Amino acid sequence: LETVKEPANEEGHNGCSDGISAEQKHDEDYHHQREKELSAYHQYHDSQSHDSNESTNSYYRYPTHEHQMVHMRPNQLFPNSPGWQCDECLMETFDSNLSAYISTEKNYLVCEDCFKSNGYSVGDQS
């Protein structure tokens, strides 16, 4: 295959006068769009009516994850998934009755065994 050199222009590769290439612009748009998307927890939380006694009313923290977490069954957030995987120990489970600690901001899960070693409660939601 022969490499073809594209003609340069003064406005940049995509017609932008700021010198950003079309690929860079696409990457910027993609990442900006991803930042706006709600986490699975937020989608679930926004679609439910909540009782003040629910376990999702308490927040938890895990040292390797910067966002607050809730304790619940992953199949509540991902009902069509046959199972889930802990993002710490990489254990896979297909038991829909097992609970995990799930990030409120990212699609990140920690199994109960991993959480026991380093996780902690930070109290109730306000």
N, C-alpha and C positions, 0 to 999 in steps of 0.2 A: 504494500500500500504506500501511496505517496502522500506526504504531508502537504496540505494546502494552507498557505498563509492567507489569512483574511485581511482585507484592506483596513487599515486604521483610519479612524476619522477623529475629528477634534472633539466630538461630543461624547465619546465613550462607545462601548460596543452595543449598547441597547438604545442609543439615542438620548441618553441622559447626559446632561451637561456637567454632572458632578464626577464623571469619570468612573462610575460603577459599572462593572460588566453585567450582562443579562443574568449570568449564573449567580453572581453575588447578590443581585437584586432579588432573584428567586429565593435564595437561601435566607435572606433577611425577611422577606414576606412570610416564608414558611415558619420560621422560628417565632416571629411576632404573632402569627395566627395561633401557634401551639401554646403560647403563653396565655392567650385569652380563653382557651378551652378549659372547661370545668373538670375537676378530677371526678373519678367514679363516685367517691364519697359525696361530693357536693351535688352531683346529679341525683343520687339516692336521697340525700338529706332534703333537697328542695322538693322532691316529689312525694314525701311522706308527711303525715301528720304525726307529731311526736308527743309521747307521754313523758312527763318529767322523770319517771322511774326507769326509762330506757338506759341501757349501758352506753349508748352513743352520746349521752349527756356528760360523760366524764372524758377528760383528756389525759393522754399519756405521752411520755417522751422516751425515745431510744437514742443513745449517744451518737450513733453513726448517721442519724437522720435529723435534718434541721426542722422539720415540720411536726406539729402536734398529730397525735394518733388517737384512734378510737378502737375499742375492743368490740368486735362483732364477727359474724360469720361472713367470710368472703363471698359465699354464694348469694348473699343479700345484695351485693354490689354487682356481681357478675353472674346472674342467674343462668346464662347459657353456657357457662364454662364448666367442664367436667371436673375441674380441680383447680388447685393453686400451688404456687411455689413460694417458699420463704426467701426473701431477698437477702437474708444474712447467711443461713446455712445451706441454702438451695434445696432443702427437703421438699419433695413434691407430695401432695396428698390429694386423694380423691374422695375423702370423707366429708360430706357436706355438713356434718354436725360439728366439726372442729371450728373453733373460733381462732382469730388472729388479731394482731394489732395492725390497723390499717391507717395509712397517712391520710390526713384531711386535705392535703394539697397535691400530692403526687400519687400515682398508682404504684404504691410501695407497701409490702406486707411483711410482717415479722411474726413467725410462729410463736406459740406460747412458751416453748422451751427456750428459745433464744431470748425472748423478752424477760423471762425469769432471771436470767443472769445479769442483765444490765438496765432493764427498763424501769420506769417509775411513773407514778401518778402525779399529775400536776393540778388536779381538782376538777371542779364542775365548770360547765360552760356558763357564761353570763349572757 
